[in-house]
Amino acid sequence: MSIIFQALPTEAVRVLQQGGADAYGMNPERRISDGDGVPCRHCLTNVAAGEGYLILAYRPFPELQPYAETGPIFLHAEECSRAQDTGELPVLFTRTRDYILRGYGADDRIVYGTGAVTPTAEIPGRAAELLERADVAYVHMRSAKNNCYQCRIELDEPVRSSGASI
């Protein structure tokens, strides 16, 4: 079973980079990076020192419902190229000790019992294990410290399309 790590969709990111409102209807905040700890969820690289970035509320679900978590993410302020979908853990994520992995059903609701803090080296295997379950349509990878959304993980032949609301 192959999995893929997916960055945010370009269409949604361009709206935000062009001044569109975030998941809370607010304009993204603009800041200048010090070069440390500002991971862009679109190109999956850190925003370099001196470059502009956006802080905004992002909801990686197609509609509001009780499990549709919304939280802060960073994006380059200027256009950047979307990271390719890949079966390998993106390098950006290898610098952190662990992440939360959590499975979601086709109804975009948490599948209870799937969430766990997972050591980084074990992420591909744990994600594949979760995606083998009939009740798990996709997995979110989130920060273990702050619960911030990092990326979506699916089978290499997705069961369903990536739904999200800015």
Residue pairs with C-beta under 8 A, 6 or more apart in sequence:
1 128
1 131
1 132
1 155
2 87
2 128
2 155
2 156
3 87
3 124
3 127
3 128
3 131
3 153
3 154
3 155
3 156
4 85
4 86
4 87
4 153
4 154
4 155
4 156
4 158
5 85
5 86
5 87
5 88
5 89
5 90
5 141
5 151
5 152
5 153
6 85
6 151
6 152
6 153
6 154
6 162
7 41
7 42
7 43
7 44
7 82
7 83
7 85
7 90
7 151
8 41
8 42
8 58
8 60
8 73
8 75
8 82
8 164
9 82
9 162
9 164
10 42
10 82
12 164
12 166
13 42
13 75
13 82
14 79
15 166
16 22
16 28
16 54
16 56
16 75
16 166
17 54
17 75
17 76
17 77
17 78
17 79
19 27
19 28
20 166
21 27
21 166
22 28
22 56
22 57
22 58
22 166
23 56
23 57
23 58
23 59
23 70
23 165
23 166
24 57
24 70
26 56
26 57
28 54
28 55
28 56
28 75
29 54
29 55
29 56
30 52
30 53
30 54
30 77
31 52
31 53
31 54
31 55
32 50
32 51
32 52
32 53
33 46
33 47
33 48
33 49
33 50
33 51
33 52
33 53
34 49
35 46
35 47
35 48
35 49
35 50
36 46
36 49
37 46
38 46
38 47
38 53
38 74
39 45
39 46
39 47
39 74
39 92
39 150
40 46
40 47
40 53
40 74
40 75
40 76
40 80
41 58
41 73
41 74
41 75
41 149
41 150
41 151
42 75
42 76
42 80
42 82
42 83
43 76
43 80
43 81
43 82
43 83
44 83
44 90
44 91
44 92
44 93
44 151
45 80
45 83
45 92
46 92
47 53
47 74
47 76
51 76
51 77
51 78
52 76
52 77
52 78
53 74
53 75
53 76
53 77
54 74
54 75
54 76
54 77
55 72
55 73
55 74
56 72
56 73
56 75
56 166
57 70
57 71
57 72
58 70
58 71
58 72
58 73
58 149
58 164
58 166
59 68
59 69
59 70
59 164
59 165
59 166
60 69
60 140
60 149
60 152
60 164
60 165
61 67
61 68
61 69
61 108
61 163
61 164
61 165
62 108
62 163
62 164
62 165
63 108
63 163
63 165
64 165
65 108
65 109
66 109
67 104
67 108
67 109
67 110
68 108
68 165
69 147
69 149
71 147
71 148
71 149
72 148
73 148
73 149
83 90
87 124
87 156
88 124
89 120
89 123
89 124
90 151
93 99
93 120
93 123
93 141
93 150
93 151
94 120
96 120
96 143
96 144
97 119
97 120
97 144
98 117
98 118
98 119
98 120
98 144
99 117
99 118
99 120
99 123
99 141
99 142
99 143
99 144
99 150
100 115
100 116
100 117
100 118
100 140
100 141
100 142
100 143
100 144
100 147
101 114
101 115
101 116
101 118
101 123
101 126
101 127
101 130
101 139
101 140
101 141
101 142
101 153
102 110
102 111
102 114
102 115
102 116
102 139
102 140
102 142
103 110
103 111
103 114
103 115
103 130
103 131
103 133
103 135
103 136
103 138
103 139
104 110
104 111
104 136
104 137
104 138
104 139
104 140
105 111
105 135
105 136
105 137
106 137
106 159
106 160
108 163
111 133
111 135
111 136
114 130
114 133
114 136
114 139
116 126
117 144
118 126
123 141
127 139
127 141
127 153
130 136
130 139
131 138
131 139
131 153
131 154
131 155
137 154
137 159
137 160
138 152
138 153
138 154
138 158
138 159
138 160
138 162
139 152
139 153
139 154
140 149
140 150
140 151
140 152
140 153
141 150
141 151
141 152
141 153
142 148
142 149
142 150
143 150
152 162
154 162
